[in-house]
């Protein structure tokens, strides 16, 4: 497994990195966008993949 496959998921509201996910960049070209709970915002927010 390579570090290349680790994607950080960052809250789009407070910009805090709350989750890590894996992504096969060779198979999936799109950036990840997920609705997840942010403990800082105390609600579900959109989390986008960060570098
Ligand atoms: Zn947040």
mmCIF file of the protein (N, C-alpha, C, O) and its ligand, coordinates in Angstrom:
data_MODEL
# 
_entry.id   MODEL 
# 
loop_
_entity.id 
_entity.type 
_entity.pdbx_number_of_molecules 
1 polymer     1 
2 non-polymer 1 
# 
_entity_poly.entity_id                      1 
_entity_poly.type                           'polypeptide(L)' 
_entity_poly.nstd_linkage                   no 
_entity_poly.nstd_monomer                   no 
_entity_poly.pdbx_seq_one_letter_code       
;(UNK)(UNK)(UNK)(UNK)(UNK)(UNK)(UNK)(UNK)(UNK)(UNK)(UNK)(UNK)(UNK)(UNK)(UNK)(UNK)
(UNK)(UNK)(UNK)(UNK)(UNK)(UNK)(UNK)(UNK)(UNK)(UNK)(UNK)(UNK)(UNK)(UNK)(UNK)(UNK)
(UNK)(UNK)(UNK)(UNK)(UNK)(UNK)(UNK)(UNK)(UNK)(UNK)(UNK)(UNK)(UNK)(UNK)(UNK)(UNK)
(UNK)(UNK)(UNK)
;
_entity_poly.pdbx_seq_one_letter_code_can   XXXXXXXXXXXXXXXXXXXXXXXXXXXXXXXXXXXXXXXXXXXXXXXXXXX 
_entity_poly.pdbx_strand_id                 A 
# 
loop_
_entity_poly_seq.entity_id 
_entity_poly_seq.num 
_entity_poly_seq.mon_id 
_entity_poly_seq.hetero 
1 1  UNK n 
1 2  UNK n 
1 3  UNK n 
1 4  UNK n 
1 5  UNK n 
1 6  UNK n 
1 7  UNK n 
1 8  UNK n 
1 9  UNK n 
1 10 UNK n 
1 11 UNK n 
1 12 UNK n 
1 13 UNK n 
1 14 UNK n 
1 15 UNK n 
1 16 UNK n 
1 17 UNK n 
1 18 UNK n 
1 19 UNK n 
1 20 UNK n 
1 21 UNK n 
1 22 UNK n 
1 23 UNK n 
1 24 UNK n 
1 25 UNK n 
1 26 UNK n 
1 27 UNK n 
1 28 UNK n 
1 29 UNK n 
1 30 UNK n 
1 31 UNK n 
1 32 UNK n 
1 33 UNK n 
1 34 UNK n 
1 35 UNK n 
1 36 UNK n 
1 37 UNK n 
1 38 UNK n 
1 39 UNK n 
1 40 UNK n 
1 41 UNK n 
1 42 UNK n 
1 43 UNK n 
1 44 UNK n 
1 45 UNK n 
1 46 UNK n 
1 47 UNK n 
1 48 UNK n 
1 49 UNK n 
1 50 UNK n 
1 51 UNK n 
# 
loop_
_struct_asym.id 
_struct_asym.entity_id 
A 1 
B 2 
# 
loop_
_chem_comp.id 
_chem_comp.type 
_chem_comp.mon_nstd_flag 
UNK 'L-peptide linking' . 
ZN  non-polymer         . 
# 
_pdbx_entity_nonpoly.entity_id   2 
_pdbx_entity_nonpoly.name        ? 
_pdbx_entity_nonpoly.comp_id     ZN 
# 
_pdbx_nonpoly_scheme.asym_id         B 
_pdbx_nonpoly_scheme.entity_id       2 
_pdbx_nonpoly_scheme.mon_id          ZN 
_pdbx_nonpoly_scheme.ndb_seq_num     1 
_pdbx_nonpoly_scheme.pdb_seq_num     101 
_pdbx_nonpoly_scheme.auth_seq_num    101 
_pdbx_nonpoly_scheme.pdb_mon_id      ZN 
_pdbx_nonpoly_scheme.auth_mon_id     ZN 
_pdbx_nonpoly_scheme.pdb_strand_id   A 
_pdbx_nonpoly_scheme.pdb_ins_code    . 
# 
loop_
_atom_site.group_PDB 
_atom_site.id 
_atom_site.type_symbol 
_atom_site.label_atom_id 
_atom_site.label_alt_id 
_atom_site.label_comp_id 
_atom_site.label_asym_id 
_atom_site.label_entity_id 
_atom_site.label_seq_id 
_atom_site.pdbx_PDB_ins_code 
_atom_site.Cartn_x 
_atom_site.Cartn_y 
_atom_site.Cartn_z 
_atom_site.occupancy 
_atom_site.B_iso_or_equiv 
_atom_site.pdbx_formal_charge 
_atom_site.auth_seq_id 
_atom_site.auth_comp_id 
_atom_site.auth_asym_id 
_atom_site.auth_atom_id 
_atom_site.pdbx_PDB_model_num 
ATOM   1   N  N  . UNK A 1 1  ? 0.843   -1.209 0.000   1.00 0.00 ? 1   UNK A N  1 
ATOM   2   C  CA . UNK A 1 1  ? 0.000   0.000  0.000   1.00 0.00 ? 1   UNK A CA 1 
ATOM   3   C  C  . UNK A 1 1  ? 0.874   1.254  0.000   1.00 0.00 ? 1   UNK A C  1 
ATOM   4   O  O  . UNK A 1 1  ? 1.890   1.323  0.692   1.00 0.00 ? 1   UNK A O  1 
ATOM   5   N  N  . UNK A 1 2  ? 0.474   2.201  -0.759  1.00 0.00 ? 2   UNK A N  1 
ATOM   6   C  CA . UNK A 1 2  ? 1.242   3.434  -0.897  1.00 0.00 ? 2   UNK A CA 1 
ATOM   7   C  C  . UNK A 1 2  ? 0.501   4.600  -0.256  1.00 0.00 ? 2   UNK A C  1 
ATOM   8   O  O  . UNK A 1 2  ? -0.725  4.602  -0.142  1.00 0.00 ? 2   UNK A O  1 
ATOM   9   N  N  . UNK A 1 3  ? 1.270   5.569  0.148   1.00 0.00 ? 3   UNK A N  1 
ATOM   10  C  CA . UNK A 1 3  ? 0.694   6.804  0.698   1.00 0.00 ? 3   UNK A CA 1 
ATOM   11  C  C  . UNK A 1 3  ? -0.191  7.509  -0.324  1.00 0.00 ? 3   UNK A C  1 
ATOM   12  O  O  . UNK A 1 3  ? -1.068  8.293  0.039   1.00 0.00 ? 3   UNK A O  1 
ATOM   13  N  N  . UNK A 1 4  ? 0.039   7.231  -1.574  1.00 0.00 ? 4   UNK A N  1 
ATOM   14  C  CA . UNK A 1 4  ? -0.727  7.849  -2.652  1.00 0.00 ? 4   UNK A CA 1 
ATOM   15  C  C  . UNK A 1 4  ? -2.221  7.623  -2.495  1.00 0.00 ? 4   UNK A C  1 
ATOM   16  O  O  . UNK A 1 4  ? -3.027  8.425  -2.967  1.00 0.00 ? 4   UNK A O  1 
ATOM   17  N  N  . UNK A 1 5  ? -2.590  6.544  -1.840  1.00 0.00 ? 5   UNK A N  1 
ATOM   18  C  CA . UNK A 1 5  ? -3.998  6.187  -1.761  1.00 0.00 ? 5   UNK A CA 1 
ATOM   19  C  C  . UNK A 1 5  ? -4.722  6.795  -0.570  1.00 0.00 ? 5   UNK A C  1 
ATOM   20  O  O  . UNK A 1 5  ? -5.924  6.588  -0.403  1.00 0.00 ? 5   UNK A O  1 
ATOM   21  N  N  . UNK A 1 6  ? -4.002  7.544  0.259   1.00 0.00 ? 6   UNK A N  1 
ATOM   22  C  CA . UNK A 1 6  ? -4.653  8.146  1.421   1.00 0.00 ? 6   UNK A CA 1 
ATOM   23  C  C  . UNK A 1 6  ? -5.221  9.513  1.057   1.00 0.00 ? 6   UNK A C  1 
ATOM   24  O  O  . UNK A 1 6  ? -4.519  10.388 0.550   1.00 0.00 ? 6   UNK A O  1 
ATOM   25  N  N  . UNK A 1 7  ? -6.490  9.664  1.326   1.00 0.00 ? 7   UNK A N  1 
ATOM   26  C  CA . UNK A 1 7  ? -7.162  10.931 1.056   1.00 0.00 ? 7   UNK A CA 1 
ATOM   27  C  C  . UNK A 1 7  ? -7.684  11.490 2.372   1.00 0.00 ? 7   UNK A C  1 
ATOM   28  O  O  . UNK A 1 7  ? -8.348  10.788 3.135   1.00 0.00 ? 7   UNK A O  1 
ATOM   29  N  N  . UNK A 1 8  ? -7.384  12.745 2.629   1.00 0.00 ? 8   UNK A N  1 
ATOM   30  C  CA . UNK A 1 8  ? -7.902  13.391 3.831   1.00 0.00 ? 8   UNK A CA 1 
ATOM   31  C  C  . UNK A 1 8  ? -9.217  14.064 3.498   1.00 0.00 ? 8   UNK A C  1 
ATOM   32  O  O  . UNK A 1 8  ? -9.364  14.710 2.460   1.00 0.00 ? 8   UNK A O  1 
ATOM   33  N  N  . UNK A 1 9  ? -10.175 13.897 4.410   1.00 0.00 ? 9   UNK A N  1 
ATOM   34  C  CA . UNK A 1 9  ? -11.484 14.527 4.203   1.00 0.00 ? 9   UNK A CA 1 
ATOM   35  C  C  . UNK A 1 9  ? -11.608 15.719 5.143   1.00 0.00 ? 9   UNK A C  1 
ATOM   36  O  O  . UNK A 1 9  ? -11.560 15.574 6.365   1.00 0.00 ? 9   UNK A O  1 
ATOM   37  N  N  . UNK A 1 10 ? -11.768 16.891 4.556   1.00 0.00 ? 10  UNK A N  1 
ATOM   38  C  CA . UNK A 1 10 ? -11.781 18.132 5.318   1.00 0.00 ? 10  UNK A CA 1 
ATOM   39  C  C  . UNK A 1 10 ? -13.162 18.764 5.291   1.00 0.00 ? 10  UNK A C  1 
ATOM   40  O  O  . UNK A 1 10 ? -13.807 18.849 4.246   1.00 0.00 ? 10  UNK A O  1 
ATOM   41  N  N  . UNK A 1 11 ? -13.594 19.198 6.446   1.00 0.00 ? 11  UNK A N  1 
ATOM   42  C  CA . UNK A 1 11 ? -14.870 19.893 6.561   1.00 0.00 ? 11  UNK A CA 1 
ATOM   43  C  C  . UNK A 1 11 ? -14.846 21.160 5.715   1.00 0.00 ? 11  UNK A C  1 
ATOM   44  O  O  . UNK A 1 11 ? -13.918 21.962 5.814   1.00 0.00 ? 11  UNK A O  1 
ATOM   45  N  N  . UNK A 1 12 ? -15.850 21.335 4.898   1.00 0.00 ? 12  UNK A N  1 
ATOM   46  C  CA . UNK A 1 12 ? -15.878 22.489 4.006   1.00 0.00 ? 12  UNK A CA 1 
ATOM   47  C  C  . UNK A 1 12 ? -16.273 23.770 4.740   1.00 0.00 ? 12  UNK A C  1 
ATOM   48  O  O  . UNK A 1 12 ? -16.136 24.864 4.193   1.00 0.00 ? 12  UNK A O  1 
ATOM   49  N  N  . UNK A 1 13 ? -16.756 23.644 5.959   1.00 0.00 ? 13  UNK A N  1 
ATOM   50  C  CA . UNK A 1 13 ? -17.179 24.807 6.732   1.00 0.00 ? 13  UNK A CA 1 
ATOM   51  C  C  . UNK A 1 13 ? -16.009 25.352 7.553   1.00 0.00 ? 13  UNK A C  1 
ATOM   52  O  O  . UNK A 1 13 ? -15.665 26.528 7.436   1.00 0.00 ? 13  UNK A O  1 
ATOM   53  N  N  . UNK A 1 14 ? -15.398 24.505 8.382   1.00 0.00 ? 14  UNK A N  1 
ATOM   54  C  CA . UNK A 1 14 ? -14.328 24.968 9.274   1.00 0.00 ? 14  UNK A CA 1 
ATOM   55  C  C  . UNK A 1 14 ? -12.936 24.574 8.786   1.00 0.00 ? 14  UNK A C  1 
ATOM   56  O  O  . UNK A 1 14 ? -11.934 24.976 9.377   1.00 0.00 ? 14  UNK A O  1 
ATOM   57  N  N  . UNK A 1 15 ? -12.872 23.800 7.723   1.00 0.00 ? 15  UNK A N  1 
ATOM   58  C  CA . UNK A 1 15 ? -11.612 23.388 7.097   1.00 0.00 ? 15  UNK A CA 1 
ATOM   59  C  C  . UNK A 1 15 ? -10.786 22.442 7.961   1.00 0.00 ? 15  UNK A C  1 
ATOM   60  O  O  . UNK A 1 15 ? -9.587  22.275 7.740   1.00 0.00 ? 15  UNK A O  1 
ATOM   61  N  N  . UNK A 1 16 ? -11.419 21.842 8.921   1.00 0.00 ? 16  UNK A N  1 
ATOM   62  C  CA . UNK A 1 16 ? -10.711 20.899 9.777   1.00 0.00 ? 16  UNK A CA 1 
ATOM   63  C  C  . UNK A 1 16 ? -10.715 19.515 9.137   1.00 0.00 ? 16  UNK A C  1 
ATOM   64  O  O  . UNK A 1 16 ? -11.725 19.073 8.588   1.00 0.00 ? 16  UNK A O  1 
ATOM   65  N  N  . UNK A 1 17 ? -9.575  18.841 9.216   1.00 0.00 ? 17  UNK A N  1 
ATOM   66  C  CA . UNK A 1 17 ? -9.502  17.485 8.683   1.00 0.00 ? 17  UNK A CA 1 
ATOM   67  C  C  . UNK A 1 17 ? -10.037 16.522 9.738   1.00 0.00 ? 17  UNK A C  1 
ATOM   68  O  O  . UNK A 1 17 ? -9.454  16.376 10.812  1.00 0.00 ? 17  UNK A O  1 
ATOM   69  N  N  . UNK A 1 18 ? -11.134 15.879 9.426   1.00 0.00 ? 18  UNK A N  1 
ATOM   70  C  CA . UNK A 1 18 ? -11.797 15.010 10.388  1.00 0.00 ? 18  UNK A CA 1 
ATOM   71  C  C  . UNK A 1 18 ? -11.678 13.530 10.058  1.00 0.00 ? 18  UNK A C  1 
ATOM   72  O  O  . UNK A 1 18 ? -11.773 12.681 10.945  1.00 0.00 ? 18  UNK A O  1 
ATOM   73  N  N  . UNK A 1 19 ? -11.477 13.232 8.825   1.00 0.00 ? 19  UNK A N  1 
ATOM   74  C  CA . UNK A 1 19 ? -11.480 11.824 8.413   1.00 0.00 ? 19  UNK A CA 1 
ATOM   75  C  C  . UNK A 1 19 ? -10.374 11.555 7.416   1.00 0.00 ? 19  UNK A C  1 
ATOM   76  O  O  . UNK A 1 19 ? -9.889  12.441 6.713   1.00 0.00 ? 19  UNK A O  1 
ATOM   77  N  N  . UNK A 1 20 ? -10.002 10.289 7.392   1.00 0.00 ? 20  UNK A N  1 
ATOM   78  C  CA . UNK A 1 20 ? -9.099  9.851  6.340   1.00 0.00 ? 20  UNK A CA 1 
ATOM   79  C  C  . UNK A 1 20 ? -9.754  8.711  5.615   1.00 0.00 ? 20  UNK A C  1 
ATOM   80  O  O  . UNK A 1 20 ? -10.412 7.861  6.215   1.00 0.00 ? 20  UNK A O  1 
ATOM   81  N  N  . UNK A 1 21 ? -9.568  8.705  4.347   1.00 0.00 ? 21  UNK A N  1 
ATOM   82  C  CA . UNK A 1 21 ? -10.141 7.647  3.540   1.00 0.00 ? 21  UNK A CA 1 
ATOM   83  C  C  . UNK A 1 21 ? -9.080  7.154  2.573   1.00 0.00 ? 21  UNK A C  1 
ATOM   84  O  O  . UNK A 1 21 ? -7.990  7.719  2.481   1.00 0.00 ? 21  UNK A O  1 
ATOM   85  N  N  . UNK A 1 22 ? -9.402  6.127  1.880   1.00 0.00 ? 22  UNK A N  1 
ATOM   86  C  CA . UNK A 1 22 ? -8.484  5.668  0.852   1.00 0.00 ? 22  UNK A CA 1 
ATOM   87  C  C  . UNK A 1 22 ? -9.167  5.749  -0.498  1.00 0.00 ? 22  UNK A C  1 
ATOM   88  O  O  . UNK A 1 22 ? -10.382 5.590  -0.615  1.00 0.00 ? 22  UNK A O  1 
ATOM   89  N  N  . UNK A 1 23 ? -8.370  5.997  -1.497  1.00 0.00 ? 23  UNK A N  1 
ATOM   90  C  CA . UNK A 1 23 ? -8.913  6.138  -2.835  1.00 0.00 ? 23  UNK A CA 1 
ATOM   91  C  C  . UNK A 1 23 ? -7.883  5.587  -3.811  1.00 0.00 ? 23  UNK A C  1 
ATOM   92  O  O  . UNK A 1 23 ? -6.698  5.911  -3.733  1.00 0.00 ? 23  UNK A O  1 
ATOM   93  N  N  . UNK A 1 24 ? -8.332  4.784  -4.691  1.00 0.00 ? 24  UNK A N  1 
ATOM   94  C  CA . UNK A 1 24 ? -7.450  4.318  -5.751  1.00 0.00 ? 24  UNK A CA 1 
ATOM   95  C  C  . UNK A 1 24 ? -7.465  5.344  -6.877  1.00 0.00 ? 24  UNK A C  1 
ATOM   96  O  O  . UNK A 1 24 ? -8.416  5.417  -7.656  1.00 0.00 ? 24  UNK A O  1 
ATOM   97  N  N  . UNK A 1 25 ? -6.410  6.124  -6.949  1.00 0.00 ? 25  UNK A N  1 
ATOM   98  C  CA . UNK A 1 25 ? -6.387  7.251  -7.888  1.00 0.00 ? 25  UNK A CA 1 
ATOM   99  C  C  . UNK A 1 25 ? -6.343  6.799  -9.345  1.00 0.00 ? 25  UNK A C  1 
ATOM   100 O  O  . UNK A 1 25 ? -6.667  7.555  -10.261 1.00 0.00 ? 25  UNK A O  1 
ATOM   101 N  N  . UNK A 1 26 ? -5.944  5.581  -9.528  1.00 0.00 ? 26  UNK A N  1 
ATOM   102 C  CA . UNK A 1 26 ? -5.917  5.084  -10.903 1.00 0.00 ? 26  UNK A CA 1 
ATOM   103 C  C  . UNK A 1 26 ? -7.315  4.709  -11.387 1.00 0.00 ? 26  UNK A C  1 
ATOM   104 O  O  . UNK A 1 26 ? -7.606  4.737  -12.583 1.00 0.00 ? 26  UNK A O  1 
ATOM   105 N  N  . UNK A 1 27 ? -8.168  4.359  -10.432 1.00 0.00 ? 27  UNK A N  1 
ATOM   106 C  CA . UNK A 1 27 ? -9.532  3.960  -10.805 1.00 0.00 ? 27  UNK A CA 1 
ATOM   107 C  C  . UNK A 1 27 ? -10.515 5.109  -10.680 1.00 0.00 ? 27  UNK A C  1 
ATOM   108 O  O  . UNK A 1 27 ? -11.427 5.258  -11.493 1.00 0.00 ? 27  UNK A O  1 
ATOM   109 N  N  . UNK A 1 28 ? -10.316 5.925  -9.642  1.00 0.00 ? 28  UNK A N  1 
ATOM   110 C  CA . UNK A 1 28 ? -11.276 7.003  -9.376  1.00 0.00 ? 28  UNK A CA 1 
ATOM   111 C  C  . UNK A 1 28 ? -10.578 8.341  -9.561  1.00 0.00 ? 28  UNK A C  1 
ATOM   112 O  O  . UNK A 1 28 ? -9.651  8.679  -8.825  1.00 0.00 ? 28  UNK A O  1 
ATOM   113 N  N  . UNK A 1 29 ? -11.025 9.083  -10.532 1.00 0.00 ? 29  UNK A N  1 
ATOM   114 C  CA . UNK A 1 29 ? -10.382 10.357 -10.849 1.00 0.00 ? 29  UNK A CA 1 
ATOM   115 C  C  . UNK A 1 29 ? -11.017 11.517 -10.073 1.00 0.00 ? 29  UNK A C  1 
ATOM   116 O  O  . UNK A 1 29 ? -10.359 12.518 -9.792  1.00 0.00 ? 29  UNK A O  1 
ATOM   117 N  N  . UNK A 1 30 ? -12.277 11.373 -9.738  1.00 0.00 ? 30  UNK A N  1 
ATOM   118 C  CA . UNK A 1 30 ? -12.980 12.471 -9.077  1.00 0.00 ? 30  UNK A CA 1 
ATOM   119 C  C  . UNK A 1 30 ? -12.533 12.605 -7.628  1.00 0.00 ? 30  UNK A C  1 
ATOM   120 O  O  . UNK A 1 30 ? -12.158 11.625 -6.984  1.00 0.00 ? 30  UNK A O  1 
ATOM   121 N  N  . UNK A 1 31 ? -12.581 13.821 -7.136  1.00 0.00 ? 31  UNK A N  1 
ATOM   122 C  CA . UNK A 1 31 ? -12.295 14.037 -5.722  1.00 0.00 ? 31  UNK A CA 1 
ATOM   123 C  C  . UNK A 1 31 ? -13.487 13.600 -4.879  1.00 0.00 ? 31  UNK A C  1 
ATOM   124 O  O  . UNK A 1 31 ? -14.644 13.673 -5.292  1.00 0.00 ? 31  UNK A O  1 
ATOM   125 N  N  . UNK A 1 32 ? -13.147 13.147 -3.685  1.00 0.00 ? 32  UNK A N  1 
ATOM   126 C  CA . UNK A 1 32 ? -14.193 12.663 -2.795  1.00 0.00 ? 32  UNK A CA 1 
ATOM   127 C  C  . UNK A 1 32 ? -14.967 13.834 -2.194  1.00 0.00 ? 32  UNK A C  1 
ATOM   128 O  O  . UNK A 1 32 ? -14.395 14.873 -1.863  1.00 0.00 ? 32  UNK A O  1 
ATOM   129 N  N  . UNK A 1 33 ? -16.274 13.645 -2.060  1.00 0.00 ? 33  UNK A N  1 
ATOM   130 C  CA . UNK A 1 33 ? -17.120 14.607 -1.365  1.00 0.00 ? 33  UNK A CA 1 
ATOM   131 C  C  . UNK A 1 33 ? -18.156 13.819 -0.589  1.00 0.00 ? 33  UNK A C  1 
ATOM   132 O  O  . UNK A 1 33 ? -18.971 13.102 -1.170  1.00 0.00 ? 33  UNK A O  1 
ATOM   133 N  N  . UNK A 1 34 ? -18.120 13.956 0.712   1.00 0.00 ? 34  UNK A N  1 
ATOM   134 C  CA . UNK A 1 34 ? -19.026 13.173 1.538   1.00 0.00 ? 34  UNK A CA 1 
ATOM   135 C  C  . UNK A 1 34 ? -19.654 14.036 2.613   1.00 0.00 ? 34  UNK A C  1 
ATOM   136 O  O  . UNK A 1 34 ? -19.028 14.955 3.140   1.00 0.00 ? 34  UNK A O  1 
ATOM   137 N  N  . UNK A 1 35 ? -20.901 13.725 2.931   1.00 0.00 ? 35  UNK A N  1 
ATOM   138 C  CA . UNK A 1 35 ? -21.562 14.351 4.079   1.00 0.00 ? 35  UNK A CA 1 
ATOM   139 C  C  . UNK A 1 35 ? -21.176 13.558 5.317   1.00 0.00 ? 35  UNK A C  1 
ATOM   140 O  O  . UNK A 1 35 ? -21.500 12.378 5.445   1.00 0.00 ? 35  UNK A O  1 
ATOM   141 N  N  . UNK A 1 36 ? -20.476 14.233 6.230   1.00 0.00 ? 36  UNK A N  1 
ATOM   142 C  CA . UNK A 1 36 ? -20.051 13.554 7.438   1.00 0.00 ? 36  UNK A CA 1 
ATOM   143 C  C  . UNK A 1 36 ? -20.209 14.483 8.632   1.00 0.00 ? 36  UNK A C  1 
ATOM   144 O  O  . UNK A 1 36 ? -20.324 15.702 8.500   1.00 0.00 ? 36  UNK A O  1 
ATOM   145 N  N  . UNK A 1 37 ? -20.211 13.853 9.803   1.00 0.00 ? 37  UNK A N  1 
ATOM   146 C  CA . UNK A 1 37 ? -20.352 14.644 11.024  1.00 0.00 ? 37  UNK A CA 1 
ATOM   147 C  C  . UNK A 1 37 ? -19.036 15.325 11.376  1.00 0.00 ? 37  UNK A C  1 
ATOM   148 O  O  . UNK A 1 37 ? -17.984 14.686 11.408  1.00 0.00 ? 37  UNK A O  1 
ATOM   149 N  N  . UNK A 1 38 ? -19.104 16.609 11.636  1.00 0.00 ? 38  UNK A N  1 
ATOM   150 C  CA . UNK A 1 38 ? -17.939 17.365 12.071  1.00 0.00 ? 38  UNK A CA 1 
ATOM   151 C  C  . UNK A 1 38 ? -18.104 17.694 13.550  1.00 0.00 ? 38  UNK A C  1 
ATOM   152 O  O  . UNK A 1 38 ? -19.086 18.319 13.949  1.00 0.00 ? 38  UNK A O  1 
ATOM   153 N  N  . UNK A 1 39 ? -17.128 17.266 14.366  1.00 0.00 ? 39  UNK A N  1 
ATOM   154 C  CA . UNK A 1 39 ? -17.238 17.475 15.809  1.00 0.00 ? 39  UNK A CA 1 
ATOM   155 C  C  . UNK A 1 39 ? -17.024 18.938 16.181  1.00 0.00 ? 39  UNK A C  1 
ATOM   156 O  O  . UNK A 1 39 ? -17.444 19.375 17.253  1.00 0.00 ? 39  UNK A O  1 
ATOM   157 N  N  . UNK A 1 40 ? -16.382 19.685 15.312  1.00 0.00 ? 40  UNK A N  1 
ATOM   158 C  CA . UNK A 1 40 ? -16.176 21.107 15.583  1.00 0.00 ? 40  UNK A CA 1 
ATOM   159 C  C  . UNK A 1 40 ? -17.442 21.912 15.274  1.00 0.00 ? 40  UNK A C  1 
ATOM   160 O  O  . UNK A 1 40 ? -17.846 22.779 16.048  1.00 0.00 ? 40  UNK A O  1 
ATOM   161 N  N  . UNK A 1 41 ? -18.058 21.607 14.127  1.00 0.00 ? 41  UNK A N  1 
ATOM   162 C  CA . UNK A 1 41 ? -19.295 22.290 13.738  1.00 0.00 ? 41  UNK A CA 1 
ATOM   163 C  C  . UNK A 1 41 ? -20.509 21.699 14.458  1.00 0.00 ? 41  UNK A C  1 
ATOM   164 O  O  . UNK A 1 41 ? -21.577 22.310 14.497  1.00 0.00 ? 41  UNK A O  1 
ATOM   165 N  N  . UNK A 1 42 ? -20.334 20.511 15.022  1.00 0.00 ? 42  UNK A N  1 
ATOM   166 C  CA . UNK A 1 42 ? -21.402 19.794 15.725  1.00 0.00 ? 42  UNK A CA 1 
ATOM   167 C  C  . UNK A 1 42 ? -22.612 19.529 14.827  1.00 0.00 ? 42  UNK A C  1 
ATOM   168 O  O  . UNK A 1 42 ? -23.759 19.589 15.270  1.00 0.00 ? 42  UNK A O  1 
ATOM   169 N  N  . UNK A 1 43 ? -22.338 19.243 13.596  1.00 0.00 ? 43  UNK A N  1 
ATOM   170 C  CA . UNK A 1 43 ? -23.399 18.883 12.656  1.00 0.00 ? 43  UNK A CA 1 
ATOM   171 C  C  . UNK A 1 43 ? -22.780 18.196 11.443  1.00 0.00 ? 43  UNK A C  1 
ATOM   172 O  O  . UNK A 1 43 ? -21.561 18.163 11.277  1.00 0.00 ? 43  UNK A O  1 
ATOM   173 N  N  . UNK A 1 44 ? -23.640 17.658 10.616  1.00 0.00 ? 44  UNK A N  1 
ATOM   174 C  CA . UNK A 1 44 ? -23.161 17.069 9.382   1.00 0.00 ? 44  UNK A CA 1 
ATOM   175 C  C  . UNK A 1 44 ? -22.850 18.171 8.366   1.00 0.00 ? 44  UNK A C  1 
ATOM   176 O  O  . UNK A 1 44 ? -23.670 19.052 8.105   1.00 0.00 ? 44  UNK A O  1 
ATOM   177 N  N  . UNK A 1 45 ? -21.674 18.096 7.818   1.00 0.00 ? 45  UNK A N  1 
ATOM   178 C  CA . UNK A 1 45 ? -21.264 19.066 6.817   1.00 0.00 ? 45  UNK A CA 1 
ATOM   179 C  C  . UNK A 1 45 ? -20.671 18.328 5.626   1.00 0.00 ? 45  UNK A C  1 
ATOM   180 O  O  . UNK A 1 45 ? -20.399 17.129 5.685   1.00 0.00 ? 45  UNK A O  1 
ATOM   181 N  N  . UNK A 1 46 ? -20.483 19.056 4.569   1.00 0.00 ? 46  UNK A N  1 
ATOM   182 C  CA . UNK A 1 46 ? -19.829 18.480 3.410   1.00 0.00 ? 46  UNK A CA 1 
ATOM   183 C  C  . UNK A 1 46 ? -18.326 18.418 3.664   1.00 0.00 ? 46  UNK A C  1 
ATOM   184 O  O  . UNK A 1 46 ? -17.694 19.414 4.015   1.00 0.00 ? 46  UNK A O  1 
ATOM   185 N  N  . UNK A 1 47 ? -17.775 17.227 3.478   1.00 0.00 ? 47  UNK A N  1 
ATOM   186 C  CA . UNK A 1 47 ? -16.334 17.038 3.612   1.00 0.00 ? 47  UNK A CA 1 
ATOM   187 C  C  . UNK A 1 47 ? -15.749 16.792 2.231   1.00 0.00 ? 47  UNK A C  1 
ATOM   188 O  O  . UNK A 1 47 ? -16.219 15.938 1.479   1.00 0.00 ? 47  UNK A O  1 
ATOM   189 N  N  . UNK A 1 48 ? -14.736 17.542 1.922   1.00 0.00 ? 48  UNK A N  1 
ATOM   190 C  CA . UNK A 1 48 ? -14.093 17.394 0.632   1.00 0.00 ? 48  UNK A CA 1 
ATOM   191 C  C  . UNK A 1 48 ? -12.676 16.883 0.810   1.00 0.00 ? 48  UNK A C  1 
ATOM   192 O  O  . UNK A 1 48 ? -12.038 17.086 1.843   1.00 0.00 ? 48  UNK A O  1 
ATOM   193 N  N  . UNK A 1 49 ? -12.218 16.228 -0.207  1.00 0.00 ? 49  UNK A N  1 
ATOM   194 C  CA . UNK A 1 49 ? -10.875 15.692 -0.156  1.00 0.00 ? 49  UNK A CA 1 
ATOM   195 C  C  . UNK A 1 49 ? -9.844  16.828 -0.200  1.00 0.00 ? 49  UNK A C  1 
ATOM   196 O  O  . UNK A 1 49 ? -9.938  17.756 -1.003  1.00 0.00 ? 49  UNK A O  1 
ATOM   197 N  N  . UNK A 1 50 ? -8.874  16.717 0.682   1.00 0.00 ? 50  UNK A N  1 
ATOM   198 C  CA . UNK A 1 50 ? -7.775  17.682 0.706   1.00 0.00 ? 50  UNK A CA 1 
ATOM   199 C  C  . UNK A 1 50 ? -6.485  16.962 0.355   1.00 0.00 ? 50  UNK A C  1 
ATOM   200 O  O  . UNK A 1 50 ? -6.406  15.737 0.453   1.00 0.00 ? 50  UNK A O  1 
ATOM   201 N  N  . UNK A 1 51 ? -5.495  17.702 -0.045  1.00 0.00 ? 51  UNK A N  1 
ATOM   202 C  CA . UNK A 1 51 ? -4.218  17.093 -0.405  1.00 0.00 ? 51  UNK A CA 1 
ATOM   203 C  C  . UNK A 1 51 ? -3.453  16.646 0.835   1.00 0.00 ? 51  UNK A C  1 
ATOM   204 O  O  . UNK A 1 51 ? -2.352  16.109 0.721   1.00 0.00 ? 51  UNK A O  1 
HETATM 205 ZN ZN . ZN  B 2 .  ? -16.506 21.624 10.537  1.00 0.00 ? 101 ZN  A ZN 1 
# 
